[in-house]
Amino acid sequence: MPSQNFVQLELPLINQKKDPFKQVEEAIQNMLDLTWQCVLCHISGRSTKELMRQHGKLVAVSQGQATIKLSSVPVLRIAHEKLADVEVAFKKAFGCSIKVSLEV
């Protein structure tokens, strides 16, 4: 019989004192953070990668669109120039085109 490799994931116990909606919100944000880390790994330009790592946060992904929140208006202006690099990184990471929008 061939051996099979499995990945075991452990889910934390639900803390009854914590609001269940807050737990769902935290779980969604954790998944967005993991997704963002994956995208950051695929940004080829070092300056773009650092700008997005330090000042950007993925806040939504839905139906081929992603929204990145930035820390300030000056950073937003700089990030607009690098938007194509971020969209390429999404394509490299997930194999499909994602339209990225930026906000403060």
N, C-alpha and C positions, 0 to 999 in steps of 0.2 A: 504494500500500500504506500503510495507516495506521500511524503510529508507535506503539510500545508502550513503556510505562514499566516498568522492572524495578528491583527493589531488589537490590543485590548484598550478600551477607553473606559475610564472610571468617571462616573458622574458624581458630583458632590451631593450629599444628602441635602434635602430641602430643609432649610432652617425655617421652622414654623413661625418664628418671630418676625421674619422678613416678609415684606409685601411681595406677593407672587409676581405682580406686574413689574416691580423693580428688578426681580431676578431675571425675568425675560428680557428686560431692557439691557441688563448687564451682559447676558449671554449674547445678545445681538451685537452689542458693542465689542465684545471679545472677538466675535467672528469677523467683524469689520476690521478690527486691529490686525488680526492674522492675515486677512486679505491684503491690507495695506502693506504689511511687512513683506509679503510675497511680491507685490508690485514694486516696492522700493528696491528689492534685490535685482529686478530686471531693468531698472533705469541705468542706461549706460554712461551718461555724463555725470562725472563726480559732483560738479557744482549743482546740477539739477537734483541729484539724489540727496545731497546734504540740505538743500533748500527745502525740499519736500519732507525730509525726515524731521528737520528741526521745526518747521513752521506749518506743515500740512497734516490734516487728519481726514481720513475717509469717513464720511458721515452717512452715505447712502449708496447702494448699488441696486438697480432695478431695471429690468428689461432693456439691457444694452446701454444703460447710462450710469455714470458714477458722479457723485458730488464730493468734492474735496473742500474742506473748510480751512482757510488760512488765517494766520494770526493778526494780520493788519492789511490796510489798503496798500501801503508801499510794497509789501511782499506779494500781494495780489497782482500788482502791475508787473513785477518781475516774473512771477509764475506764469502769467499769460504768454510770455515769450517762450516759455518752456513746455507749454501745453502739449505740443505734438510729441515730445519725448515721453511724457507721461502716458499718452494714449498708446504709443508704441509699446511701452512697458506692460500695460494691461493686455495688449494683444499677445506679447511674448508669454506672459504669465498664464493666460487662460485660453489662448488660441482663437479668440474672436475679437472683433472690433467693439470697443466700448467708447462711447462719447462722454468726455469728461467735462464737467462744469466746475467752475471755481467760485467760491463765495467767502466773505469775511464773517 
